[in-house]
Each structure stands twice: as structure tokens, then as C-alpha cells.
Amino acid sequence: MQIKIMDSRVSDWGPPRYQTEGAAGVDLYACTEGIAHITPQEPAVLIRSGIAISFDDFSLAGLVLPRSGLGHKKGLVLGNTVGLIDPDYNGEILISVWNRNPAGTAPIEIHPGERIGQLVFVPIVRPVFEVVDQFSQQTARGAGGFGSTGG
């Protein structure tokens, strides 16, 4: 997989890397022009990551996820819950952030170079659809939806 540095500061901070041997995702840096203040309950804000990637493999996609510590401790979550990076997209990765804290509380500060998201790679399966009037296989559950299993 190829990575393109879109902001020279990323070279100083280091390219995305796995922080531990068992880490599932690489951290994404905030490429802001100063401290960004994310006001509680205001619309989500796009933060530049300073990188673009070229998958060279359409059987993979990237998922931008929040960093759990920032969400739990500070209330900084993703504005779109999960960001999908399609394998045919090769522009700069943007991170949609939202401050879920109650209105009236202090803004969350995001500093340049702060790790604010993580990128996880997942396999993609693209089945071919066949339009039918009835399914060829039936299951015990059938069309039972929300709460149908007792939950």
C-alpha cells in the first residue's frame, strides 16, 4: 500500500504506524493550523490527516474509527460514527470530529500532531445480486426483526 504525505509535518511526527504489536489500526494525526476548538453539540468539523493512501487492491477498504480514550475521557467522537475510505479514493483522508459533551461545557482542544483517529483496514466482499421473488433457502428466524429473538 502506498502513502502520500500531504502535509510535511506528518514526516516530522512519523508516518502512520501501529503503536503496539497487536494494534488493529494506525493512528491518524490532526493536521490543524493551530489549536482547533471543537464546541459541544455544534456541527461536526472536518480535520485534515495530512495523508492519502493508494490501496492498489479493491478487495480492501479503510475504516476511520475514533480513538477510544478521546471518546471516553474527553467526549471527542466521529461526526459520522465511522468513516469509510473506499479503495478507489486516493485523496487526503479527512476525519469528521464531534464534541458530544453537553452544550455549555468547555470546547475540546485539538492540537496539531495530536492523534485523533485510527485507520483500520478490512476485507471487502462484493457479491453479485440476483433478484428473486422468494429466497431459495429459509431460516428458522425468517423475517423476524428487532426483538424477535427475545432481546
N, C-alpha and C positions, 0 to 999 in steps of 0.2 A: 504494500500500500504506500502511496506517495503522499507526502505532506508538503504544503506550500506555506511558508511563513509570510503572512500578510501585514504583520506589524513587527518591526525589528526588535522590539522589547521582548518578544517571545524567545528570541535567540538568547537574550541575557537571562531570562527566567528558566530556560531549558525547554526543549520540545515536550509535548505530552508524553508522559511515561506512567507506567504502573508503579504506584507508591510502595506496594508490598508484593511478595512473591505470589500471593493468592488473590490480588486485586482483580476485579472483573472489569473495571473501567479505568480510563486515563482521565486525569483532571484537566479541566479547561480553565484558562486564566481570563480574568476580566481585563480587557484592553480599553480602559477608560482614559479620558484626557484629564483626569484629576479624580477627586473623590466624587462618586455618584451617590446621591441621596435618594433612596427608594422610600417614598412616603407610604404609610399604611393605607390600605384599601383604595389606593389610586390605581389607574390602569397599569397593566404590565409594561415593562420597559425592556427594549432590546439592548443587550450588551454584546459588543464585539468580542470574539475569542482570539482574533489575530491569526487564525489558521484556516486553511481549506485543505480538503483531502480528496484524493482521486482513488476510488475503490479498485478500478480495473477488474472488477468482479461483480457482476449483477446479482450474485447469489448472497450478497451481504448487504446489510444496511446498518446505519448508526442510530443509536438512541441517546439523546441528551437527557440526562437524569439529574435531579437535584443532589447536592451533597447533603447527606442525612444530618450531619451536625449543624449546618446552617439552617436547615428547615426546622429542626427540633429546638435548637437553642436560641436562634435569632428570629425565626419566622420567615426566612427567605426561602421561597419555593419557586417553582417554574410557573410562569403565567399560562402555559399550555399543558401543564402536568407532565407531559413527555414530549420532547421534540424528536421528530423523525427526520433523519438525514437519508434521503433516497440515494441509491448508488449512482444515479446519473446526475446528481447535483455536485458541482465542484466549486461553488462559490464559498465565500467566508462563512464559517459556522457562527450563527448568532444564538445567543442564549436569552430566552424570554424570562425575566425575573419579576416576581410579585411579592410584595410585603403583606403577608396575611394577618399581621397584628391588628388589634382594634384601632379604629380611627382615633386620632388624638395622641397616640403614643409616638415616641421618637422615630424618625426615619432610620432605616438601616443604611449604614455607610459601606460602600463597596470601593475598595482601594485598587489602583492599578496593580496588576500582578496577583491579585487575590484569586485563589482557586474557588470558583463559584458554581461549577457544574462538573459533570463527568460524562464521558462518552463511552458507551458500551456497544460492541459490535455483535450483531445477531444474524443467524442464517435466515434467508428469505425463501419461502416456497411459493411458487406462482402456479396454482392448479389451473387446468383448463375447465371451464364451466360447461355443463350440459344441462339445458333447460328441459325439465320433465314435468309431467302432471302429478306424478306420485313418485316417492322415493323407492328405489329398488330394495332397500333394507329398512326394517322397522326396529325400533329400540323399545325397551320396557318403559322408558320415560316419555318417549314420543315428543309432543309439543308442549309438555309441562314446563312452565317458565318459572318466574320469580316465586320462591317459596314452595314450589311443588314437591321438594324433597324433604320438607319439614323444617326448613330454616327460617 
